[in-house]
Amino acid sequence: MPVSPSQDASSQGVPRTAWTSTRSLVLAGIGVVAFTAALLLAWHSADTLLLIFAGILFAVFLDGLTHYLGRVVPLGHGFRLAIVSLLLTVLILGMVGLGGATVAGQAQRLGQTLREQSGTVKSWLDARGVDTRFLDFGKLKDAAAQGGPQGGPQGGAAEEERPKGPSLPSPGTLLSGAGSVLGQASTVALAVFGAIGNVFIVVVLGLFVAAEPRTYRDGLLRFVPSRQRTHAASVADDIGITLRHWLFGQLVVMAAIFVCVWLGLTLVGIDGSLVLGLQAGLLCFIPTIGALVAGIIIVLASLASGLKGVVAGMAVYLLVQTLESYVLTPFVQKRALDIPPATLFAGQILLGVLFGLWGVALALPLMAVAKVLLDRLYIEDTLGENAG
């Protein structure tokens, strides 16, 4: 007959309470070590985890469209997801085919305008004694490349003895220049392939999760004790609904910002209004910081139209941001993310410092998930209060 640890401890004269407290202490220590190891692993793989979270967000988007399509088309989940994916592909390809040339042309002209006007701003700051050396990007620092012999008498003699007329560069100079060009090209190529790879991962992961969302949900719930599995399923469903409401509400706000900025800048005669509206709508995904960056770009682009253009561009964007901050976002996002603006800004700064650009871009959905967890697991379950 097997003997339990408590019986064995009692037979050896060890009190049962002492054995229980020792076992609890050991389990608590193991839990602390495991939690610390999990935090370190999450810290070192933060970029990968945030990329996976972006894929889950895309899955929520696809699942939401599939869910809304089910109210109109009585088909199975797989057929509705295939229809949604096909429609999105056709829409993206149509936008690229019809408006790609217009966007590319405006983007090229806008880039040239921004470079020219940033130089104007730099000259204006230099004239007023502001140190702008940090803006001198890409200037050559090799004095020899700017002309003139560098070596005293021997250098001058060599210059006099050099035959007049065109001279071929040395093999070393050719190799150095080729290496520099190839190095820059490889850097750009790696950045482009990295971005394409991230998009590919997000799309594929989103499609897989959206194809069988319940399978992944139930798989995660198997790690929860059976007596708490029903409550955990309710919390997971609340997280999914909150992310769906936030995501579709954010898409509505982004589309409204794009249309309003585009039409407003077109009416006041600012060149590149389509691209400026597009970047303002996309940057609206990142709260506070995105709006600030979009406003700076619009002001720089408006400098080419003179003082009246700057005033008109600023007026249009301030009007649109007021509409977004006090009308669109409170009305559209009230069901999804009822968090004070100062808390949102502080959380965005914290996540940006910890995780960089990924943390800034995904700050709002991460805070939406944290809010649901705090409301359901701490305020309601631990404190026994109503989170609403």
C-alpha positions, 0 to 999 in steps of 0.5 A: 500500500503506497504511503502519502508524503503527509503519512510518511512525514507523520511517521518520521515525527514531522508535524503535518502543518510543517510539511504543508507550509514547507511544500507551499513555500517551495511551490511559491519559490518555483512560481516566482522563478517561473514567472521571472523566467517568463518575463525575461523570455518575453522581454528578449522576444518582445518584437516577435510577440508583438508581431504575433499580436499584430497577426491576431489583430488581423485575424480579429479584423477578418473574423469580424468581417466574416461575422458581419457577412454572416448576417447577410449571406447564410453560408459556412464560416470557411466560405464567408472567410474566402469571400472576405479574403477575395474581396479584400484582395480585389479591393487592394489591387484595384486601389493600387491599379487605379490610384497607384500612379496618382499616389506615386506622382503626388508622393514624389512631388511631396517628397521634393517639396518636403526636402526643399522646405526643410532646407528653408526651415533650416536656413531660417533657424541658422539665421537666428543662431539656432544650431542645426548641425543635427539636420546635416544628413548625408553630407560628405565629410571627406575634405579631399573629396571637396577639391584641393591638394592636401599634402603640403609641398610634396602634394603640390608638386605631385599636383603640378606633375600630374598630366592635364586632362581627364584622368581615370580613378584608381582601382582602389577608388572604384572598389571603395565607391562600389562597396559604398553603393552596394552597402547602401543598396543591401541595407535598403534591400534588407529593410524592404525584405524585412518589412515584406516579411513582417507583412507576410507573417501578419497576413498568414497568421491572421488567415490561419487564426481566422480560419478556425478561431475556436480551435485556438481559443479552446486550445489556450483554455486547456491550460486553465484549470477545469473549474475556472475554464468557463470564466476564462472563456468568458474573459477571452470572448470579452477580449475578442469583442473589445478588440473587434469593436476597437479595430472597426471603430479605429478604421472608421475614424482613420477613413474619416480623417483621410477623407476630411484632410484630403478634401480640405487640403484640396479646397485650399489648394495644397499640392499632394492633398491625396497623399497628405490625407492618406498619411494622416489617416494611416498615422491616426492609428497611432494616437497623439504621436501619429497626429503630431507627425501628420501635422508637421508633414502637412505644415512642411508641405504647405510652406511651398504655398506661402504663408496663406497656404501654411495658415490654411493647411494648419486650419484644416488639420486643426479642424479635422483633429478637433472633429476627431478628438471631440466627436469621432473618437468619443462616439465611435470608440465609447463601447470599445476603449473608455480610457482617459486620454492622459492614461492612454498617452502615458501608456503609449510612452511607456510601451514605446520606451519598452518596445520601440516602434511596435509598442507605440503602434500597438499601444491602444489594442494592448491597453484595451486587452489590459483593461479587460483583464483588469476589469474582469480578473481584478476589479470584479473577481478580487475586489468584488466591484462592478467594473462598469 
